[in-house]
Amino acid sequence: MALETMPDGPVVENPAMDKGPDFTQRAHAALIDPGLRRNFRRAMDGLMEKRAAQFADPVAWAALRERGAQARAAALARLPDLLEELEARCAANGIQVHWAETIEDGNAIVLGILNHHRARQVVKGKSMVSEEMHLNDHLAAHGITAIESDLGEYIIQLAGELPSHIVMPCIHKNKDQIATLLAANIPGLGYTEDVAALTAAARRILRDRFAAADAGISGVNFAVAETGTLVLIENEGNGRLSTTLPPLHIAITGIEKVVERLDDIPPLLALLPRSATGQPITTYVNMITSPRKPGEKDGPAAVHLILLDNGRSRVFADAQLRDTLRCIRCGACINHCPVYARVGGHSYGSVYPGPIGKILTPQIAGLDVAGDLPHASTLCNACVEVCPVKIPIADILVRLRQEAAQPAGAATPAVKGAGSRRHIAEALVWTVWRWVYAWPWLHHRATRLLARIGNWIPARAPLLRAWTRNRTRPHFAGQTLHERARRAGIDHE
């Protein structure tokens, strides 16, 4: 992430991670911080404007979007076969493929490869899957130092935080905070808000790490089954150094990142950066098909690909929920989400914030763990309108809410933790509501009674306090519109 895009106002840190209070409590803490809200709003406005400029032609946008959606849908339709084809092609190219069912399996595989190569110093390119695995902590516990080489991820690593955005991990920090953080961690730097000086200082540190690294770890944007090619895109060049300079390269990706053909890559590359940051294309597009071959002067001697499941097979098994796996991690849904703009990424308590996190995290972690996230939405459909691969996020959110509240003994649940958010009292209320609305005479008398009760309750009563803190208390009329029309002699039929 470029430092120029950092907000300038004061920001109070929200250190919430994936343990502790739920979304409601974390969001409340963010909402009472005007600096945080102001800075996120400013950042999101800029990103939305840049994206809109890139897709100014609605006809061209619709056509390109359809191509991207079809490419991702076609890959998911043949996912098991394509994964086998990818494994075979990679193996033929000299890339060793590993399958990890859980994050524990993935961490163990990475550790085993590093130990086999006696690697103790690791540089990492940007990888959301490695964040999902908490890989850095796992390696540190076994005496292996992993340094993030993406500037935004490096800043977050120094701060000991999770990313607050999947594309711009430190978007919640301003220049003052970054300057203070780097001055405290880079010897001889001193405090400065000069962007060039801060970037140069970080570059000096990271360049030494690249030269000393025993291994490089990266994510994968797309894996091409047809050719066994790993596609990585970036702006800083750190990904290219992480995957080329060290003698060992380990690529980690979710199983859903596979695409069928190399021809599917151009429309996806045209969609991803323009949707993410408003760029026509990223600075670097890296395509890795094999380790260093005889006679070549650069590149790693060994390349390993780890394909992580971690609940994705369960998501894939459901025809509707499967669309979650189309995601290309552009972050456009996050940038346009009114909820995210007000509470920030750390409120979600997950590696994946925003709308995509609201549908992905509950399915991976379980509704019993993250069942509050599908409710952290206004269902305004802004995320659906900008998604470059046409994920029906709002429909999936509604489905997850239904899964969370389904009664015990229902059909085999499609989502881990289904039914964990069902409350007897709430179910009873909705049952009564259904009966009231089924009988007009009952509905008429019930609403009249509730209106009288509502007018009687004091404005500062616990039931109304949260609403009336920032709003005028509503006062219900003593007569319905029909009654007033009837008394005035107006035919309202």
WOJOHU-V915469 format. One record per residue. N is the residue number from 0. RES is the residue in one small letter. PHI is phi in degrees with one decimal (NA if undefined). PSI is psi in whole degrees, 0 to 359 (999 if undefined). BURIAL is + if it has 24 or more other ideal C-beta (glycine too) atoms within 12 Angstrom, else -. Layout:
# WOJOHU-V915469
n: {N:N}
res: {RES:RES}
phi: {PHI:PHI}
psi: {PSI:PSI}
burial: {BURIAL:BURIAL}
This chain:
# WOJOHU-V915469
n: {0:1:2:3:4:5:6:7:8:9:10:11:12:13:14:15:16:17:18:19:20:21:22:23:24:25:26:27:28:29:30:31:32:33:34:35:36:37:38:39:40:41:42:43:44:45:46:47:48:49:50:51:52:53:54:55:56:57:58:59:60:61:62:63:64:65:66:67:68:69:70:71:72:73:74:75:76:77:78:79:80:81:82:83:84:85:86:87:88:89:90:91:92:93:94:95:96:97:98:99:100:101:102:103:104:105:106:107:108:109:110:111:112:113:114:115:116:117:118:119:120:121:122:123:124:125:126:127:128:129:130:131:132:133:134:135:136:137:138:139:140:141:142:143:144:145:146:147:148:149:150:151:152:153:154:155:156:157:158:159:160:161:162:163:164:165:166:167:168:169:170:171:172:173:174:175:176:177:178:179:180:181:182:183:184:185:186:187:188:189:190:191:192:193:194:195:196:197:198:199:200:201:202:203:204:205:206:207:208:209:210:211:212:213:214:215:216:217:218:219:220:221:222:223:224:225:226:227:228:229:230:231:232:233:234:235:236:237:238:239:240:241:242:243:244:245:246:247:248:249:250:251:252:253:254:255:256:257:258:259:260:261:262:263:264:265:266:267:268:269:270:271:272:273:274:275:276:277:278:279:280:281:282:283:284:285:286:287:288:289:290:291:292:293:294:295:296:297:298:299:300:301:302:303:304:305:306:307:308:309:310:311:312:313:314:315:316:317:318:319:320:321:322:323:324:325:326:327:328:329:330:331:332:333:334:335:336:337:338:339:340:341:342:343:344:345:346:347:348:349:350:351:352:353:354:355:356:357:358:359:360:361:362:363:364:365:366:367:368:369:370:371:372:373:374:375:376:377:378:379:380:381:382:383:384:385:386:387:388:389:390:391:392:393:394:395:396:397:398:399:400:401:402:403:404:405:406:407:408:409:410:411:412:413:414:415:416:417:418:419:420:421:422:423:424:425:426:427:428:429:430:431:432:433:434:435:436:437:438:439:440:441:442:443:444:445:446:447:448:449:450:451:452:453:454:455:456:457:458:459:460:461:462:463:464:465:466:467:468:469:470:471:472:473:474:475:476:477:478:479:480:481:482:483:484:485:486:487:488:489:490:491:492}
res: {m:a:l:e:t:m:p:d:g:p:v:v:e:n:p:a:m:d:k:g:p:d:f:t:q:r:a:h:a:a:l:i:d:p:g:l:r:r:n:f:r:r:a:m:d:g:l:m:e:k:r:a:a:q:f:a:d:p:v:a:w:a:a:l:r:e:r:g:a:q:a:r:a:a:a:l:a:r:l:p:d:l:l:e:e:l:e:a:r:c:a:a:n:g:i:q:v:h:w:a:e:t:i:e:d:g:n:a:i:v:l:g:i:l:n:h:h:r:a:r:q:v:v:k:g:k:s:m:v:s:e:e:m:h:l:n:d:h:l:a:a:h:g:i:t:a:i:e:s:d:l:g:e:y:i:i:q:l:a:g:e:l:p:s:h:i:v:m:p:c:i:h:k:n:k:d:q:i:a:t:l:l:a:a:n:i:p:g:l:g:y:t:e:d:v:a:a:l:t:a:a:a:r:r:i:l:r:d:r:f:a:a:a:d:a:g:i:s:g:v:n:f:a:v:a:e:t:g:t:l:v:l:i:e:n:e:g:n:g:r:l:s:t:t:l:p:p:l:h:i:a:i:t:g:i:e:k:v:v:e:r:l:d:d:i:p:p:l:l:a:l:l:p:r:s:a:t:g:q:p:i:t:t:y:v:n:m:i:t:s:p:r:k:p:g:e:k:d:g:p:a:a:v:h:l:i:l:l:d:n:g:r:s:r:v:f:a:d:a:q:l:r:d:t:l:r:c:i:r:c:g:a:c:i:n:h:c:p:v:y:a:r:v:g:g:h:s:y:g:s:v:y:p:g:p:i:g:k:i:l:t:p:q:i:a:g:l:d:v:a:g:d:l:p:h:a:s:t:l:c:n:a:c:v:e:v:c:p:v:k:i:p:i:a:d:i:l:v:r:l:r:q:e:a:a:q:p:a:g:a:a:t:p:a:v:k:g:a:g:s:r:r:h:i:a:e:a:l:v:w:t:v:w:r:w:v:y:a:w:p:w:l:h:h:r:a:t:r:l:l:a:r:i:g:n:w:i:p:a:r:a:p:l:l:r:a:w:t:r:n:r:t:r:p:h:f:a:g:q:t:l:h:e:r:a:r:r:a:g:i:d:h:e}
phi: {NA:-74.5:-67.5:-62.7:-87.5:-70.1:-66.3:-99.5:-74.6:-70.8:-131.1:-91.6:-65.4:-116.5:-82.2:-59.0:-113.8:-86.7:-131.5:111.2:-60.1:-81.2:-59.0:-58.3:-69.3:-65.9:-64.5:-61.6:-63.7:-73.6:-67.4:-89.2:-106.8:-63.7:-64.6:-62.6:-64.5:-63.4:-71.2:-66.7:-61.1:-63.8:-66.8:-66.1:-59.8:-63.9:-66.5:-66.0:-65.1:-65.3:-63.7:-59.2:-66.2:-73.8:-116.5:-69.3:-92.5:-64.1:-68.6:-64.8:-61.0:-63.2:-67.2:-65.6:-62.0:-64.2:-64.3:-65.4:-63.6:-65.7:-62.6:-72.7:-65.1:-64.2:-66.2:-68.5:-63.4:-117.9:-53.7:-58.4:-66.3:-67.1:-65.5:-66.3:-65.0:-60.3:-59.6:-65.2:-66.7:-62.6:-60.3:-65.1:-84.1:100.5:-92.1:-86.9:-106.4:-127.4:-109.8:-123.9:-76.8:-126.3:-67.4:-63.8:-63.2:-62.2:-63.1:-65.7:-65.7:-59.5:-61.8:-63.2:-64.7:-64.6:-65.1:-61.1:-93.1:54.9:-91.0:-119.3:-118.0:-127.1:-109.8:-122.3:-80.8:-64.5:-155.1:-70.8:-66.6:-66.8:-65.9:-59.1:-84.1:53.9:-62.9:-57.6:-65.1:-63.8:-68.0:-60.9:-66.4:-112.0:78.6:-110.4:-93.5:-116.1:-110.8:-71.9:-101.9:-67.5:-60.2:-63.1:-66.5:-62.8:-63.4:-64.1:-64.3:-63.5:-82.3:69.4:-121.3:-82.0:-60.8:-102.0:-156.1:-78.9:-106.8:-119.1:-62.4:-113.3:-64.0:-80.7:-99.0:-99.3:-62.8:-63.4:-65.4:-67.3:-61.3:-64.4:-65.0:-68.9:-63.1:-77.3:-116.2:-113.1:-58.0:82.8:-74.7:75.6:-79.3:-154.8:-103.2:-69.7:-60.5:-62.7:-67.2:-64.3:-64.8:-64.6:-64.6:-64.4:-63.4:-61.1:-63.9:-70.8:-60.4:-64.4:-66.2:-59.3:-68.0:-94.4:-69.0:-86.2:-154.9:-121.5:-121.9:-140.3:-90.5:-141.2:-79.0:-147.2:-118.6:-91.9:-66.8:-60.1:-118.7:69.8:-101.1:-101.0:-105.7:-127.7:-119.7:-164.1:-115.8:-101.3:88.2:-67.6:-64.6:-66.4:-68.8:-66.0:-96.4:-115.0:-74.5:-68.3:-73.1:-131.3:-123.6:-116.5:-103.0:-124.2:-153.1:-74.2:-66.6:-80.5:-78.7:-73.4:-123.6:-75.3:-128.5:-64.5:-65.7:-76.3:-70.7:-54.1:-64.8:-69.3:-69.9:-74.9:-86.8:-63.3:-67.5:-68.2:-76.1:-80.1:-127.6:76.8:-94.4:-66.2:-164.5:-75.4:-66.4:-125.5:-120.7:-104.9:-122.0:-111.1:-119.1:-164.5:-72.9:-59.8:-95.6:-55.6:93.9:-82.4:-96.5:-140.7:104.9:-73.6:-76.1:-141.1:-126.8:-120.7:-117.3:-109.3:-102.5:-97.0:-90.9:48.7:90.6:-67.8:-63.4:-65.9:-62.2:-62.2:-68.1:-99.6:-60.6:-81.5:-67.2:-56.1:-61.7:-55.8:-77.9:-67.6:-50.3:-107.4:58.1:-86.5:81.7:-62.2:-63.6:-66.4:-64.1:-104.3:-84.7:-66.2:-72.0:-58.6:-62.0:-99.3:-115.2:76.7:-74.6:-70.6:-64.1:-78.5:62.3:-143.2:-63.9:-106.6:-91.6:67.5:-56.3:-66.5:-68.1:-67.2:-103.6:-82.9:-60.0:-61.1:-78.2:-83.5:-82.2:109.6:-68.1:-70.8:-97.4:-125.3:-69.8:-78.8:-65.0:-60.8:-89.6:-85.9:-149.2:-90.4:55.2:-78.0:76.6:-61.4:-65.5:-66.5:-66.5:-104.2:-62.5:-71.7:-118.3:60.2:-75.8:-78.7:-58.5:-61.9:-63.6:-69.5:-60.2:-63.2:-61.8:-67.4:-63.0:-65.9:-61.5:-67.3:-107.5:-67.8:-71.1:-63.4:85.0:-71.5:-57.6:-49.9:-67.3:-86.4:-121.1:-59.2:81.5:-59.5:84.9:-72.4:-103.3:-79.6:-122.5:-58.6:-61.1:-65.3:-61.8:-65.6:-59.2:-70.3:-65.1:-62.6:-58.0:-62.1:-67.8:-60.2:-76.9:-79.5:-122.7:-56.5:-64.9:-69.0:-62.0:-61.3:-72.6:-66.6:-67.3:-63.1:-65.2:-65.5:-64.2:-64.6:-62.8:-61.7:-69.8:-80.4:-66.4:-61.6:-61.2:-97.1:-64.9:-53.2:-66.7:-110.8:-59.3:-64.2:-75.8:-80.3:-62.6:-123.3:-135.5:-77.8:-65.6:-71.9:-121.3:-82.5:-68.1:-77.5:-127.7:-79.3:-61.5:-62.7:-64.4:-66.7:-67.3:-63.8:-68.0:-85.6:74.6:-96.5:-77.0:-109.4:-75.0}
psi: {136:140:336:338:0:137:156:337:172:142:131:127:143:96:10:132:206:16:154:213:158:181:318:316:317:319:322:319:324:324:333:7:96:329:317:314:319:316:321:319:317:317:317:321:316:318:321:321:318:318:315:323:327:333:48:333:107:328:314:321:314:319:315:319:320:321:317:317:319:321:317:320:319:322:318:327:332:27:309:316:319:326:320:320:319:315:316:317:317:316:319:331:351:6:128:127:136:144:129:116:324:170:331:319:316:316:320:322:314:313:319:318:316:318:322:323:5:41:126:342:123:138:142:132:174:132:110:329:322:328:319:325:350:44:319:316:321:316:320:324:343:22:17:128:122:123:127:132:342:134:315:316:325:318:316:322:318:326:348:38:165:156:147:2:146:343:319:84:333:33:340:352:144:177:324:316:319:318:317:318:313:324:326:342:347:110:134:358:310:167:127:144:8:119:316:319:318:316:319:321:316:322:319:316:313:325:320:323:319:316:329:353:139:338:155:140:137:166:189:127:317:143:121:115:323:322:352:35:136:121:125:134:149:171:339:344:353:327:320:320:320:329:350:319:313:156:348:133:126:118:135:132:157:155:343:352:359:142:161:307:161:332:342:343:315:312:327:322:333:333:318:301:327:325:328:304:4:21:144:329:155:163:320:134:112:131:115:122:344:166:179:131:160:131:344:147:346:174:158:152:337:138:130:139:124:122:112:133:289:53:353:327:323:318:317:329:340:127:324:312:339:329:340:325:357:337:134:13:45:335:7:322:324:315:335:4:120:333:311:319:338:334:347:173:326:343:336:344:26:161:327:104:183:192:318:326:329:334:332:311:314:330:330:309:333:145:337:338:316:32:348:338:319:341:355:50:146:355:39:346:6:322:322:320:332:352:123:346:17:46:126:70:316:318:321:324:315:319:318:325:320:317:321:332:9:147:156:145:5:178:164:120:143:344:136:132:14:141:355:342:11:132:132:315:317:318:322:318:315:329:315:317:318:317:320:316:346:341:110:318:322:320:319:313:323:316:324:318:316:324:318:317:318:321:333:329:130:147:330:14:151:325:332:352:316:326:314:355:323:6:158:133:130:147:122:138:151:343:150:166:320:319:319:322:320:317:332:0:24:132:112:9:999}
burial: {+:+:+:-:+:+:+:-:-:-:+:-:+:+:-:+:+:+:-:-:-:+:+:-:-:+:+:-:+:+:+:-:+:-:+:+:+:+:+:+:+:+:+:+:-:+:+:+:-:+:+:-:-:+:+:-:-:-:-:-:+:-:-:+:+:-:+:+:+:+:+:+:+:+:+:+:-:-:+:-:-:+:+:-:+:+:+:-:+:+:-:-:+:+:+:+:+:+:+:+:-:-:+:-:-:+:+:-:+:+:+:-:+:+:-:-:+:-:+:-:+:+:+:+:+:+:+:+:+:+:+:+:+:+:+:+:-:+:+:-:-:-:-:+:+:+:+:+:+:+:+:+:+:+:+:+:+:+:+:-:+:+:+:+:+:+:+:+:+:+:+:+:+:+:+:-:+:+:+:+:+:+:+:-:-:+:-:-:+:-:-:-:-:-:-:-:-:+:+:-:+:+:+:-:+:+:-:-:+:+:-:-:+:+:+:+:+:+:+:+:+:+:+:+:+:+:+:+:+:+:+:+:+:+:+:+:+:+:+:+:+:+:+:+:+:+:+:+:+:+:+:+:+:+:+:+:+:+:+:+:+:+:-:+:+:-:+:+:+:+:+:+:+:+:+:+:+:+:+:-:-:+:-:+:+:+:+:+:+:+:+:+:-:-:-:-:-:-:+:+:+:+:+:+:+:+:+:+:+:+:+:+:+:+:+:+:-:+:-:+:+:+:+:+:+:+:+:+:+:+:+:+:+:+:+:+:+:+:+:+:+:+:+:+:+:+:+:+:+:+:+:+:+:+:+:+:+:+:+:+:+:+:+:+:+:+:+:-:+:+:+:+:+:+:+:+:+:-:+:-:-:+:+:+:+:+:+:+:+:+:+:+:+:+:+:+:+:-:+:+:+:+:+:+:+:+:-:-:-:-:-:-:+:+:+:+:+:+:+:+:+:+:-:-:-:-:-:-:-:-:-:-:-:-:-:-:-:-:-:-:-:-:-:-:-:-:-:-:-:-:-:-:-:-:-:-:-:-:-:-:-:-:-:-:-:-:-:-:-:-:-:-:-:-:-:-:-:-:-:-:-:-:-:-:-:-:-:-:-:-:-:-:-}
